Amino acid sequence: MEDHIAEELVTIITKEKKSRHEDAFERAFELTKAYAGSANAQASAIPFVFEKLFELFVTGKTRS
């Protein structure tokens, strides 16, 4: 995860100040919850899924 994306995530979680990426966080969180609740979910993949979804919603792309 790029540094600026990680900083935005920390800002949202700690609620230090308003972030323009709170909507991206909410969407990534909801989709990750849906994945985690599915029968095929792998526990070790859940953080990775959230990270990639958040990055996608913030930047419009993901790094490989």
C-alpha positions in Angstrom: 0.0 0.0 0.0 1.3 3.4 -0.9 2.2 5.8 1.9 -0.5 8.4 1.2 -3.2 5.7 1.0 -2.0 4.2 4.3 -2.0 7.7 5.9 -5.6 8.2 4.8 -6.6 4.9 6.2 -5.0 5.8 9.6 -6.8 9.2 9.5 -10.1 7.5 9.0 -9.6 4.8 11.6 -8.3 7.2 14.3 -10.9 9.9 13.3 -8.2 12.6 13.8 -9.7 14.7 11.0 -12.2 14.5 8.2 -10.9 12.5 5.2 -12.2 12.8 1.7 -11.8 9.0 1.4 -14.3 8.0 4.1 -16.7 6.8 1.4 -14.0 4.6 -0.1 -13.4 3.1 3.4 -17.1 2.4 3.9 -17.5 0.7 0.5 -14.3 -1.4 1.0 -15.4 -2.4 4.5 -18.9 -3.5 3.4 -17.5 -5.6 0.5 -14.9 -7.1 2.8 -17.6 -8.1 5.3 -19.5 -9.7 2.5 -16.4 -11.7 1.4 -15.6 -12.6 5.0 -19.1 -14.0 5.5 -19.0 -16.1 2.3 -18.4 -19.9 2.4 -15.2 -19.6 0.3 -13.5 -16.9 2.4 -10.0 -17.6 3.6 -9.2 -15.8 6.9 -5.7 -15.0 5.8 -7.0 -13.2 2.7 -9.4 -10.9 4.4 -6.9 -8.1 5.3 -5.5 -8.3 1.7 -9.0 -8.0 0.2 -9.8 -4.9 2.3 -6.4 -3.3 1.4 -6.9 -3.8 -2.3 -10.5 -2.7 -2.3 -9.6 0.5 -0.4 -6.7 1.2 -2.7 -9.0 0.7 -5.7 -11.6 3.0 -4.4 -9.1 5.7 -3.5 -6.9 5.6 -6.6 -9.0 3.9 -9.2 -6.4 1.2 -9.7 -4.4 -1.4 -7.7 -0.8 -2.3 -7.7 0.2 -5.9 -8.5 
